[in-house]
């Protein structure tokens, strides 16, 4: 059996991966119930819900990394900023 002692499996880590899994499940259910059509937003490229989710997650990663590097280890405001960014991506992209 492989040794996973190098990974800090905490409740926060489990919550993170659970939220990502839940997002993927919700997106799958939405795609089945409400077939999606591509739309062109502010980026002028056709995107689907999944594309916008990926852009949101990627942007949230950069927001959180920048926050940790510039402001320190209190990520509460970075989470709020990431949620606002995700809402803007889903609305305008």
C-alpha positions as CSV (number, residue, x, y, z in Angstrom):
1,X,0.0,0.0,0.0
2,X,1.4,3.4,-0.9
3,X,2.5,5.8,1.8
4,X,0.3,8.9,1.9
5,X,1.9,10.5,5.0
6,X,3.3,13.3,2.9
7,X,-0.3,14.7,2.3
8,X,-1.9,16.7,5.1
9,X,-5.4,15.2,5.0
10,X,-7.3,17.5,7.2
11,X,-11.1,18.3,7.3
12,X,-10.3,21.4,5.3
13,X,-8.7,19.3,2.5
14,X,-11.7,16.9,2.6
15,X,-14.1,19.8,2.4
16,X,-12.3,21.3,-0.5
17,X,-12.4,18.1,-2.6
18,X,-16.0,17.4,-1.5
19,X,-17.1,20.9,-2.8
20,X,-15.3,20.3,-6.1
21,X,-16.9,16.9,-6.5
22,X,-20.3,18.4,-5.6
23,X,-19.9,21.2,-8.2
24,X,-19.1,18.6,-10.9
25,X,-22.1,16.6,-9.9
26,X,-24.4,19.6,-10.0
27,X,-23.0,20.7,-13.4
28,X,-23.6,17.1,-14.7
29,X,-27.2,17.1,-13.4
30,X,-27.8,20.6,-14.9
31,X,-26.4,19.5,-18.2
32,X,-28.8,16.5,-18.3
33,X,-31.9,18.4,-17.1
34,X,-31.3,21.6,-19.0
35,X,-29.2,21.0,-22.1
36,X,-26.7,23.8,-22.5
37,X,-26.0,26.0,-25.5
38,X,-22.8,27.9,-25.9
39,X,-23.0,31.6,-25.5
40,X,-20.6,34.4,-26.3
41,X,-19.9,36.8,-23.5
42,X,-17.4,39.5,-22.7
43,X,-14.4,37.4,-23.8
44,X,-15.9,36.9,-27.2
45,X,-15.5,33.2,-27.2
46,X,-18.3,30.6,-27.0
47,X,-18.5,29.1,-23.5
48,X,-20.6,26.5,-21.8
49,X,-21.4,26.2,-18.0
50,X,-18.4,23.9,-17.7
51,X,-16.1,26.3,-19.3
52,X,-17.3,29.1,-17.0
53,X,-16.8,26.8,-14.0
54,X,-13.3,26.0,-15.1
55,X,-12.5,29.7,-15.6
56,X,-14.0,30.5,-12.1
57,X,-12.0,27.8,-10.4
58,X,-8.8,28.8,-12.1
59,X,-9.3,32.5,-11.3
60,X,-10.2,31.6,-7.7
61,X,-6.9,29.7,-7.4
62,X,-4.9,32.7,-8.6
63,X,-6.9,35.1,-6.3
64,X,-6.2,32.9,-3.3
65,X,-2.5,32.5,-4.1
66,X,-2.1,36.2,-4.6
67,X,-3.9,36.9,-1.3
68,X,-1.6,34.5,0.5
69,X,1.4,36.1,-1.0
70,X,0.4,39.7,-0.5
71,X,-1.9,39.8,2.5
72,X,-1.0,36.7,4.7
73,X,-2.7,33.6,5.8
74,X,-6.2,34.9,6.6
75,X,-8.1,33.7,3.5
76,X,-11.7,34.7,4.5
77,X,-11.7,37.9,2.3
78,X,-10.1,36.0,-0.6
79,X,-13.0,33.5,-0.4
80,X,-15.5,36.4,-0.7
81,X,-13.5,37.9,-3.6
82,X,-13.4,34.5,-5.3
83,X,-17.1,34.0,-5.0
84,X,-17.7,37.5,-6.4
85,X,-15.4,36.7,-9.3
86,X,-17.2,33.4,-10.0
87,X,-20.6,35.2,-10.0
88,X,-19.2,37.7,-12.5
89,X,-17.8,35.0,-14.7
90,X,-21.0,33.1,-14.8
91,X,-22.9,36.3,-15.5
92,X,-20.7,38.0,-18.1
93,X,-18.5,35.4,-19.6
